[in-house]
Amino acid sequence: MPQFLKDRLRDAAIILGFAGALTFFGVYSTDAPNWATFLMWVVTCLAGGIAAQLVVPMVFERHIAGQVIVVQILVAAALIALPVLLVLYLFSGAFGLWIPVDYLPMQYLYVYAVCLVMTVLGVLIDRAIHKPGNAAQATGLGAARFLDRLPVKYRTSTLWAVSSEDHYLRAHTSLGEELILMRLADALHDLSSAEGAQVHRSWWVAKDGVADTRRDNGKLVLVLKNGKEAPVSRTYQTAAKDAGLA
């Protein structure tokens, strides 16, 4: 089964399980039938999940990449809470229980607290899942875990770089390029033991992939072996140098 499908099935199981628990314990209990309450929580959890898929890369990889993890978590939870609150507000109204406007700020704080807990758990679980068992195992894995996600013909290639394009990643290898549906954050976990580093919010470059370096208006640029160029942002210059890329 493709890894993407496995991830989506896992997400669906989490949403259904969480929605079932909230329904069973009567959180936000109303006179609505159980099926309606369950549906409300499914849609609410789904809204939170979709928001997280959009917000997490934006926060952790782009706009405030490089910030301390606590700041990233606080900002991510604050943004995720907005669509969750909207869904709760609309569902409550559908059953004639509109939340008073002057109560919305307090309601937002409740939702934010839950989203904050879920975001922290998500970060911890994500790190636990992708954490190599030990240093020896990590060194042996290298880029193999990421290459296994590519079509068979690329799995024996040398990975030179990974770049982000919307919801896709472009793998630059010694055997050519390939687009896959994947978040850069997940790729970075796969590549945590490989010799290379994230050099930009949308680029990871392997040490073996660098053919040359140059300066563009004072900014460092890595020239890959396939001729493509990867910009190095100021946030990641130290990491790039520590990894021996420049």
C-alpha positions as CSV (number, residue, x, y, z in Angstrom):
1,M,0.0,0.0,0.0
2,P,1.4,3.5,-0.9
3,Q,2.7,5.5,2.1
4,F,0.4,8.4,1.2
5,L,-2.7,6.1,1.4
6,K,-1.4,4.6,4.7
7,D,-1.0,8.1,6.2
8,R,-4.6,9.1,5.1
9,L,-6.1,5.9,6.6
10,R,-4.3,6.6,9.8
11,D,-5.6,10.2,9.8
12,A,-9.2,8.9,9.2
13,A,-8.9,6.4,12.1
14,I,-7.7,9.2,14.4
15,I,-10.5,11.5,13.4
16,L,-13.2,8.9,13.7
17,G,-11.9,7.7,17.1
18,F,-11.6,11.2,18.5
19,A,-15.1,12.1,17.2
20,G,-16.5,8.9,18.7
21,A,-14.9,9.7,22.1
22,L,-16.3,13.3,22.2
23,T,-19.7,12.0,21.3
24,F,-19.6,9.3,23.9
25,F,-18.6,11.6,26.7
26,G,-21.2,14.2,25.7
27,V,-18.9,17.1,25.1
28,Y,-21.0,20.1,23.9
29,S,-24.1,17.9,24.7
30,T,-27.3,19.0,22.9
31,D,-30.7,17.6,22.3
32,A,-29.5,16.5,18.8
33,P,-29.5,12.7,18.1
34,N,-26.2,10.9,18.5
35,W,-25.6,10.6,14.8
36,A,-25.9,14.4,14.4
37,T,-23.5,15.0,17.3
38,F,-21.1,12.4,15.9
39,L,-21.3,14.0,12.5
40,M,-20.6,17.4,14.1
41,W,-17.4,16.1,15.7
42,V,-16.3,14.3,12.5
43,V,-16.6,17.5,10.5
44,T,-15.0,19.6,13.3
45,C,-12.0,17.2,13.6
46,L,-11.8,17.1,9.8
47,A,-11.7,20.9,9.7
48,G,-8.9,20.8,12.3
49,G,-7.0,18.2,10.4
50,I,-7.2,20.0,7.1
51,A,-6.2,23.3,8.8
52,A,-3.3,21.5,10.3
53,Q,-2.2,20.2,6.9
54,L,-2.1,23.7,5.6
55,V,-0.9,25.6,8.6
56,V,1.9,23.3,9.9
57,P,4.0,23.5,6.7
58,M,3.3,27.3,6.5
59,V,4.4,27.8,10.1
60,F,7.2,25.3,10.5
61,E,8.8,25.4,7.0
62,R,8.1,28.9,5.7
63,H,7.0,32.0,7.5
64,I,8.6,31.4,10.9
65,A,10.9,28.6,10.0
66,G,13.9,28.6,12.4
67,Q,12.0,29.9,15.3
68,V,12.0,28.0,18.6
69,I,9.5,25.1,18.6
70,V,7.4,26.6,21.3
71,V,6.6,29.8,19.2
72,Q,5.8,27.6,16.2
73,I,3.4,25.5,18.2
74,L,1.7,28.5,19.7
75,V,1.2,30.1,16.3
76,A,0.1,26.9,14.6
77,A,-2.5,26.1,17.3
78,A,-3.9,29.7,17.1
79,L,-4.4,29.4,13.4
80,I,-5.9,25.9,13.5
81,A,-8.4,27.0,16.1
82,L,-10.1,29.5,13.8
83,P,-11.7,27.1,11.3
84,V,-12.5,24.7,14.2
85,L,-14.4,27.4,16.0
86,L,-16.2,28.3,12.8
87,V,-17.5,24.8,12.3
88,L,-18.6,24.5,16.0
89,Y,-20.4,27.9,15.6
90,L,-22.3,26.8,12.4
91,F,-23.2,23.4,13.7
92,S,-24.5,24.8,17.0
93,G,-26.6,27.3,15.0
94,A,-28.0,24.5,12.8
95,F,-29.6,23.1,15.9
96,G,-30.8,26.5,17.1
97,L,-28.0,27.0,19.7
98,W,-26.2,30.0,18.2
99,I,-23.2,30.9,20.3
100,P,-23.6,34.6,21.5
101,V,-21.1,36.8,19.7
102,D,-19.8,38.3,22.9
103,Y,-19.0,34.7,24.1
104,L,-17.0,33.9,21.0
105,P,-13.6,35.2,22.4
106,M,-14.0,32.9,25.4
107,Q,-15.1,30.0,23.2
108,Y,-12.0,30.6,21.0
109,L,-9.8,30.3,24.1
110,Y,-11.4,26.9,24.9
111,V,-10.9,25.7,21.3
112,Y,-7.3,27.1,21.2
113,A,-6.5,25.2,24.4
114,V,-7.6,21.9,22.8
115,C,-5.8,22.7,19.5
116,L,-2.7,23.5,21.5
117,V,-2.7,20.2,23.2
118,M,-3.4,18.4,19.9
119,T,-0.6,20.3,18.2
120,V,1.9,19.4,21.0
121,L,0.8,15.7,20.8
122,G,1.1,15.8,17.0
123,V,4.7,17.1,17.2
124,L,5.7,14.6,19.8
125,I,4.1,11.7,17.9
126,D,5.6,12.8,14.6
127,R,9.1,13.0,16.2
128,A,8.7,9.6,17.8
129,I,7.5,8.0,14.6
130,H,10.5,9.3,12.6
131,K,13.1,9.1,15.2
132,P,15.8,6.6,14.3
133,G,16.3,3.8,16.8
134,N,20.0,4.6,17.3
135,A,22.9,6.4,15.6
136,A,24.2,3.3,13.8
137,Q,20.8,2.6,12.3
138,A,20.4,6.2,11.3
139,T,23.7,6.2,9.5
140,G,22.7,3.0,7.7
141,L,19.4,4.4,6.5
142,G,20.7,7.6,5.0
143,A,18.4,8.7,2.2
144,A,17.0,5.2,1.6
145,R,13.8,5.8,3.5
146,F,13.0,8.7,1.2
147,L,14.1,7.0,-1.9
148,D,11.7,4.1,-1.1
149,R,8.9,6.5,-1.7
150,L,9.9,7.1,-5.3
151,P,9.2,4.8,-8.3
152,V,11.3,1.7,-8.5
153,K,13.7,3.0,-11.1
154,Y,14.9,5.8,-8.7
155,R,15.5,3.6,-5.6
156,T,19.1,2.8,-6.5
157,S,19.9,6.4,-7.4
158,T,21.8,9.0,-5.5
159,L,19.6,11.7,-4.0
160,W,21.0,15.1,-4.7
161,A,18.2,17.4,-3.5
162,V,14.5,17.8,-2.7
163,S,12.5,20.9,-3.5
164,S,9.0,21.8,-2.6
165,E,6.4,22.8,-5.3
166,D,3.0,23.5,-3.8
167,H,1.8,20.2,-2.2
168,Y,4.4,18.2,-4.2
169,L,8.1,17.5,-3.8
170,R,10.6,17.2,-6.6
171,A,13.3,14.7,-6.0
172,H,16.5,15.5,-7.8
173,T,18.5,12.3,-8.3
174,S,21.4,10.9,-10.3
175,L,18.8,9.2,-12.5
176,G,16.6,12.2,-13.1
177,E,13.8,14.0,-11.4
178,E,10.4,12.8,-10.0
179,L,7.4,14.6,-8.4
180,I,5.7,13.0,-5.4
181,L,2.8,14.0,-3.2
182,M,4.4,14.7,0.1
183,R,5.1,17.4,2.7
184,L,8.7,18.7,3.0
185,A,8.4,18.2,6.8
186,D,7.9,14.5,6.3
187,A,10.8,14.3,3.8
188,L,13.0,16.1,6.3
189,H,12.2,13.4,8.9
190,D,13.1,10.7,6.3
191,L,16.3,12.5,5.6
192,S,17.3,13.2,9.1
193,S,20.2,10.7,9.0
194,A,21.4,11.6,5.5
195,E,24.4,13.8,4.8
196,G,22.8,17.1,3.8
197,A,20.7,19.9,5.2
198,Q,17.7,22.1,4.7
199,V,19.0,25.3,3.1
200,H,15.8,27.1,2.3
201,R,12.1,26.8,3.4
202,S,11.5,24.8,0.2
203,W,14.9,23.1,-0.3
204,W,16.9,20.2,1.2
205,V,20.3,19.5,-0.4
206,A,22.5,16.5,-0.1
207,K,26.3,16.9,0.3
208,D,26.8,14.6,-2.7
209,G,24.5,16.8,-4.8
210,V,26.6,20.0,-4.7
211,A,28.8,20.6,-7.7
212,D,29.6,24.2,-7.1
213,T,28.6,27.3,-5.2
214,R,28.2,30.9,-6.2
215,R,27.0,34.3,-4.9
216,D,24.0,36.1,-6.3
217,N,23.9,39.7,-4.9
218,G,25.7,38.5,-1.8
219,K,23.4,35.5,-1.3
220,L,24.8,32.0,-1.3
221,V,23.5,29.7,-4.1
222,L,24.3,25.9,-4.4
223,V,24.7,24.6,-7.9
224,L,23.6,21.0,-8.1
225,K,25.1,18.3,-10.2
226,N,22.1,18.4,-12.6
227,G,22.6,22.1,-13.1
228,K,19.7,23.3,-10.9
229,E,20.4,25.9,-8.3
230,A,19.2,25.9,-4.7
231,P,19.1,29.2,-2.8
232,V,20.5,29.3,0.7
233,S,18.5,31.6,3.0
234,R,20.1,33.4,5.9
235,T,18.1,31.3,8.3
236,Y,19.8,28.1,7.1
237,Q,23.3,29.4,6.2
238,T,24.9,28.0,9.4
239,A,23.2,24.6,8.9
240,A,24.4,24.5,5.3
241,K,28.0,25.3,6.3
242,D,28.0,22.8,9.2
243,A,26.8,20.1,6.7
244,G,29.7,20.8,4.4
245,L,27.6,22.1,1.6
246,A,29.4,25.4,1.3
